[in-house]
Amino acid sequence: MSSSAAGGRLSIVATPIGNLADLTARAQNVLAAADLVAAEDTRHSARLLQHLGLSKPLLALHDHNERDRVGRILSALDEGRHVALISDAGTPLISDPGYIVVREARKAGHEVSPVPGACALVAALSAAGLPTDRFLFAGFLPAKRSGRRSALAELREQVATLVFYESPHRILDLMQDVLDEFGPERECVLGRELTKAFETFYSGSVEEVLAQLQADPNGTRGEFVVMVRGNDEMPDASGNLDADALLKLLVAEMPVKKAAKIVAEVSGLKKNELYQRALQLKGD
């Protein structure tokens, strides 16, 4: 791929989240061709490059220095150089640095190209058995309990599957707060150490998952992806509304699609399921 007319190219390269075999052939080729690698932790990334048999100039780019390093990266791009941006693990910018660099590179007219690969939240969702037609990724919640509880309270009625990242020393506190805010019965799946030797999934109700963590000697080790089912199946999600009765009334007066949309808005139920039910009721 050639560089843009405005200068060089910035490649956003996903790296493994644990298993080095998950690095794509394209990612390895892009890293091999890069003139400069911007990395969250240069020591960590140097080991990855060494594993690949590569030796590249490295530039540290993390949450505390990103604004200061933008100029240096833009200068490299202006010189027509190829810069690869990587994080410690997974896809850059997903709860990792890089947003400012990507924004400014685009503003300057440079080509920005994604090199897809591992992403912890997508990997976890794919194996969780929770609804994935809609999900809301909230990243890391506030470290302090008051801020975390406040954030969870705002998400309590979301119908989308909720996804959080959490560190080992706060995972039990997070799960207790989820239990307190969402109730003990909300469905939950937690992925620990994804793609690594001790990959583990805990699933059940929030209360059951918390108990599994507490009973596991390794339950507070590693990195976590916490997934909580949305409010779509909670007992009071649609209150006392008789969705069938309302659908029957509406399909007699308007198109099925519009009727399903209205009932979805007032009930919190899924529009696609209501659409299918409306077709059935109309046929009856």
C-alpha positions as CSV (number, residue, x, y, z in Angstrom):
1,M,0.0,0.0,0.0
2,S,1.5,3.4,-1.0
3,S,1.6,6.4,1.2
4,S,-0.8,9.2,0.7
5,A,0.0,12.4,-1.3
6,A,0.1,14.4,1.9
7,G,3.0,12.3,3.3
8,G,3.5,9.1,5.2
9,R,1.1,6.4,6.5
10,L,0.0,5.7,10.0
11,S,-1.0,2.0,10.5
12,I,-3.0,1.1,13.6
13,V,-1.8,-2.5,14.3
14,A,-3.6,-4.9,16.6
15,T,-1.3,-7.2,18.6
16,P,-2.1,-10.4,20.5
17,I,-3.9,-10.1,23.9
18,G,-2.0,-13.2,25.1
19,N,-1.4,-15.9,22.6
20,L,1.4,-14.7,20.2
21,A,0.0,-17.0,17.5
22,D,-2.9,-14.6,17.2
23,L,-0.7,-12.0,15.4
24,T,-1.9,-11.8,11.8
25,A,0.5,-12.3,8.9
26,R,-0.5,-8.8,7.7
27,A,0.3,-7.3,11.1
28,Q,3.8,-8.8,11.0
29,N,4.4,-7.6,7.5
30,V,3.3,-4.1,8.4
31,L,5.5,-4.0,11.5
32,A,8.4,-5.2,9.3
33,A,7.8,-2.4,6.8
34,A,7.4,0.4,9.4
35,D,10.0,3.1,9.8
36,L,8.9,3.9,13.4
37,V,6.8,2.0,15.9
38,A,4.9,4.1,18.5
39,A,4.2,1.8,21.5
40,E,2.4,2.1,24.8
41,D,5.3,0.4,26.6
42,T,8.5,0.2,24.6
43,R,10.0,-2.5,26.8
44,H,6.9,-4.7,26.3
45,S,6.8,-4.0,22.6
46,A,10.5,-4.6,22.2
47,R,10.0,-8.2,23.3
48,L,7.2,-8.7,20.7
49,L,9.4,-7.3,17.9
50,Q,12.3,-9.4,19.1
51,H,10.0,-12.5,19.0
52,L,9.3,-11.5,15.3
53,G,13.0,-11.1,14.6
54,L,12.5,-7.3,14.0
55,S,14.5,-4.3,15.2
56,K,12.7,-1.0,14.9
57,P,13.0,2.5,16.3
58,L,10.5,2.7,19.2
59,L,8.7,5.8,20.5
60,A,6.9,5.6,23.8
61,L,3.2,6.8,23.4
62,H,1.0,6.5,26.5
63,D,-1.8,8.3,28.3
64,H,0.6,10.7,30.0
65,N,2.6,11.9,27.0
66,E,0.4,11.4,23.9
67,R,-0.2,15.1,23.4
68,D,3.5,15.8,23.6
69,R,4.4,13.1,21.1
70,V,1.9,14.0,18.4
71,G,4.3,16.6,16.8
72,R,7.1,14.0,16.5
73,I,4.8,11.5,14.8
74,L,3.3,14.1,12.5
75,S,6.9,15.2,11.5
76,A,7.7,11.6,10.6
77,L,4.6,11.3,8.5
78,D,5.3,14.6,6.8
79,E,8.7,13.1,5.8
80,G,6.9,10.3,4.1
81,R,7.7,7.7,6.7
82,H,5.5,4.8,7.7
83,V,4.6,4.8,11.4
84,A,3.0,1.8,13.1
85,L,0.9,2.4,16.3
86,I,0.6,-0.5,18.7
87,S,-0.6,-0.9,22.3
88,D,0.6,-3.4,24.9
89,A,-2.1,-5.9,23.8
90,G,-5.1,-5.9,21.5
91,T,-6.4,-3.1,19.2
92,P,-5.0,0.4,19.9
93,L,-7.5,3.1,21.0
94,I,-9.8,0.5,22.6
95,S,-9.3,1.6,26.2
96,D,-5.7,2.4,25.1
97,P,-3.9,5.5,23.8
98,G,-3.9,6.7,20.2
99,Y,-7.0,8.8,19.7
100,I,-5.2,12.1,19.6
101,V,-2.6,10.8,17.2
102,V,-5.1,9.3,14.8
103,R,-7.3,12.5,14.9
104,E,-4.4,14.8,14.2
105,A,-2.9,12.6,11.5
106,R,-6.3,12.6,9.7
107,K,-6.6,16.4,10.1
108,A,-3.1,16.7,8.5
109,G,-4.3,14.6,5.5
110,H,-2.2,11.6,6.2
111,E,-3.4,8.1,5.4
112,V,-4.5,6.2,8.5
113,S,-5.0,2.5,8.0
114,P,-6.3,-0.2,10.4
115,V,-4.7,-3.6,10.6
116,P,-7.3,-5.6,12.4
117,G,-6.6,-8.4,14.9
118,A,-7.2,-9.4,18.5
119,C,-9.6,-7.3,20.7
120,A,-10.4,-8.5,24.1
121,L,-14.0,-7.2,24.2
122,V,-14.9,-8.8,20.8
123,A,-13.2,-12.1,21.7
124,A,-15.0,-12.2,25.1
125,L,-18.4,-11.4,23.5
126,S,-18.0,-14.1,20.8
127,A,-17.7,-16.8,23.5
128,A,-20.0,-15.5,26.2
129,G,-23.4,-16.6,24.9
130,L,-25.0,-13.2,25.6
131,P,-26.9,-11.1,23.1
132,T,-24.5,-9.4,20.7
133,D,-26.9,-7.6,18.4
134,R,-26.4,-4.5,20.6
135,F,-23.7,-4.0,23.2
136,L,-22.3,-1.0,25.0
137,F,-18.6,-1.0,25.8
138,A,-17.9,1.1,28.9
139,G,-14.2,0.3,29.3
140,F,-12.8,0.8,32.7
141,L,-15.3,2.2,35.2
142,P,-14.1,4.8,37.8
143,A,-11.6,3.4,40.4
144,K,-13.4,4.9,43.4
145,R,-16.5,3.1,44.6
146,S,-18.8,6.2,44.5
147,G,-18.0,7.0,40.9
148,R,-18.3,3.4,39.9
149,R,-21.7,3.0,41.5
150,S,-22.9,6.2,39.9
151,A,-21.7,5.0,36.4
152,L,-23.5,1.6,37.0
153,A,-26.7,3.3,38.1
154,E,-26.8,5.2,34.8
155,L,-26.4,2.0,32.9
156,R,-29.0,-0.1,34.9
157,E,-31.8,0.3,32.4
158,Q,-29.7,-0.2,29.2
159,V,-31.1,-3.0,27.0
160,A,-27.8,-3.6,25.3
161,T,-25.3,-6.1,26.7
162,L,-22.8,-4.2,28.9
163,V,-19.1,-4.8,28.6
164,F,-16.4,-3.6,31.1
165,Y,-12.7,-4.1,31.5
166,E,-11.4,-4.5,35.0
167,S,-8.1,-5.1,36.8
168,P,-7.4,-7.9,39.2
169,H,-7.3,-5.8,42.4
170,R,-10.7,-4.3,41.7
171,I,-12.7,-7.1,40.2
172,L,-14.4,-8.3,43.4
173,D,-15.4,-4.7,44.2
174,L,-16.8,-4.2,40.7
175,M,-18.8,-7.4,40.9
176,Q,-20.2,-6.5,44.3
177,D,-21.2,-3.1,42.9
178,V,-22.9,-4.7,39.9
179,L,-24.8,-7.0,42.2
180,D,-25.9,-4.1,44.4
181,E,-26.9,-1.9,41.4
182,F,-28.4,-4.5,39.0
183,G,-29.6,-7.1,41.5
184,P,-28.4,-10.7,42.0
185,E,-30.3,-12.3,39.2
186,R,-29.0,-10.4,36.2
187,E,-27.2,-12.7,33.8
188,C,-23.4,-12.2,33.7
189,V,-20.4,-13.7,32.0
190,L,-16.8,-12.9,33.0
191,G,-13.7,-13.7,30.9
192,R,-10.3,-13.9,32.6
193,E,-6.9,-14.2,30.9
194,L,-8.4,-14.5,27.4
195,T,-6.3,-16.5,24.9
196,K,-3.7,-17.3,27.6
197,A,-2.9,-20.6,29.3
198,F,-5.3,-20.0,32.2
199,E,-8.2,-18.6,30.2
200,T,-11.4,-19.0,32.3
201,F,-15.0,-18.0,31.8
202,Y,-17.4,-17.6,34.7
203,S,-21.1,-17.5,33.9
204,G,-24.5,-17.4,35.6
205,S,-26.3,-14.8,37.6
206,V,-24.2,-11.9,39.0
207,E,-24.5,-13.5,42.4
208,E,-23.3,-16.8,41.1
209,V,-20.4,-15.3,39.2
210,L,-19.2,-13.4,42.2
211,A,-19.4,-16.6,44.3
212,Q,-17.3,-18.4,41.6
213,L,-14.7,-15.7,41.7
214,Q,-14.5,-15.8,45.4
215,A,-14.1,-19.6,45.5
216,D,-11.4,-19.7,42.8
217,P,-7.9,-19.3,44.2
218,N,-6.9,-17.6,40.9
219,G,-10.1,-15.5,40.7
220,T,-8.3,-12.2,41.3
221,R,-5.4,-12.9,38.9
222,G,-5.1,-11.6,35.4
223,E,-7.1,-9.2,33.3
224,F,-10.9,-9.3,33.1
225,V,-13.7,-8.6,30.6
226,V,-17.0,-8.4,32.5
227,M,-20.2,-8.8,30.4
228,V,-23.7,-8.1,31.9
229,R,-26.9,-8.8,30.0
230,G,-28.9,-5.7,29.3
231,N,-32.3,-5.0,30.9
232,D,-34.2,-6.7,28.0
233,E,-35.1,-9.7,30.0
234,M,-35.6,-8.3,33.5
235,P,-39.1,-9.0,34.9
236,D,-40.1,-5.4,34.9
237,A,-38.6,-4.4,31.5
238,S,-42.0,-3.8,29.9
239,G,-44.0,-3.2,33.1
240,N,-47.6,-4.4,32.9
241,L,-47.9,-3.6,29.2
242,D,-49.7,-6.2,27.1
243,A,-47.5,-6.0,24.0
244,D,-49.7,-8.4,22.0
245,A,-52.8,-6.4,22.7
246,L,-51.1,-3.2,21.7
247,L,-49.7,-4.8,18.5
248,K,-53.1,-6.1,17.5
249,L,-54.6,-2.6,17.8
250,L,-51.8,-0.9,15.9
251,V,-51.4,-3.4,13.0
252,A,-55.0,-2.8,12.1
253,E,-54.3,0.9,11.6
254,M,-50.7,1.1,10.3
255,P,-47.9,-0.9,8.6
256,V,-46.4,-3.7,10.7
257,K,-42.9,-2.2,10.8
258,K,-44.2,1.0,12.3
259,A,-46.4,-0.8,14.8
260,A,-43.4,-2.9,16.0
261,K,-41.3,0.3,16.3
262,I,-43.9,2.0,18.5
263,V,-44.3,-1.0,20.8
264,A,-40.6,-1.4,21.1
265,E,-40.2,2.3,22.2
266,V,-42.9,2.1,24.9
267,S,-42.0,-1.4,26.1
268,G,-38.2,-1.7,25.9
269,L,-38.7,-5.0,24.0
270,K,-36.7,-5.8,20.9
271,K,-38.1,-4.3,17.7
272,N,-37.1,-7.3,15.5
273,E,-38.9,-9.8,17.8
274,L,-42.0,-7.5,17.9
275,Y,-42.0,-7.2,14.1
276,Q,-42.1,-11.0,13.8
277,R,-44.8,-11.2,16.4
278,A,-46.8,-8.5,14.6
279,L,-46.6,-10.4,11.4
280,Q,-47.9,-13.5,13.1
281,L,-50.8,-11.6,14.8
282,K,-51.7,-9.9,11.5
283,G,-51.8,-13.3,9.8
284,D,-54.0,-14.8,12.5
